[in-house]
Amino acid sequence: MGITGENNHPGAGVVHFKIVGKNQRGEPVFEGERKVMIKKKRSRR
């Protein structure tokens, strides 16, 4: 859903996920959202 920089942690960013679980018929049975802080990769420059 989105990615943002984290001012307090310059080596990390926040990733916003939306999760949808479906049953065998393809009907949604669960929906949720989660934000996770992930360490950024170094650039290869």
Steps between C-alpha positions, in 0.01 A plus 500: 500500500791733555856568606618797706834614635549505874646826635609347832678210326674618181615144416144363502162553338141407581309266266119490521344166398137406440424131551190320368432134582260312273325163527487227235224686313707817477284686752681733742487367857767722658636848435772677690768767475847506648790744513853364528833682534762349267870574476597662168755344267820684426518644151773352277635832374 
